Amino acid sequence: MALTEKTNFISCILVVLLRYCLWAVGAKTHSLSYDFTITRLGCEVQGQVDEIAFLRYECGSKKVKPFGALGKELNGTKTWKEQTETLKDLMDVLTQQLPDLQLGSYTQKDPLPLQATMSCQREANGHTTGSWQFGYKGQKFLLFDPENIKWTLLHPGGRQMKEMWEHGRDMTMVFQKTSVGDCARWLEDFWMCCEKSLKATALPTQATRIAQPKGTATTSIPWSLHVILPCSILLAI
């Protein structure tokens, strides 16, 4: 038990340190992605910001749950609620498509298990790109470029999938709107929230230094406390 608590504590420190360093050095690229898995028995979504997991959703529970320290922080934002509704709608749309999907080497009678990833990236110059990838059992079959509205076949088995969606204007619009519209906006809002939290953490230290009278010995709070204290609070929740 003690080992598990120690591991969780170290993991939390690493997450906070990573976030701090990304903003301190002005990381060039930030990303937001959602991995969808849909089978006959159920479906789930996992979300990541800069490859840090922060969200889980299972169709059975109908609830989007925050995951980890980052998820707990973002759960309080207005964007979280909008994201939740959109993810549920997307899952419903993809689930409805499942019975019609066919794969060259897939011959079973049950609907094809589908894996999809919606992602967006924000570059240092403010330009945001998005994409959708579709596959089966870890193999990528189809790529959608929403900026150019272009479908690219990555595996012969995804040809039927490509033809069905390429000629389906409604699905193309859904994939375009969510990847370069919703995803890009959520990414910006989430990182604005993180940036504000980091600035708020630094303010008390700055205020303390300003308030100290001249000639008084300065005792600064070790920077590690600003990392360890939030971790301790999060682990106690």
Summary of the structure (lengths in Angstrom):
residues: 237
radius of gyration: 21.7
end to end distance: 17.3
largest distance: 81.7
contacts: 670
relative contact order: 0.14
helix: 51%
strand: 24%
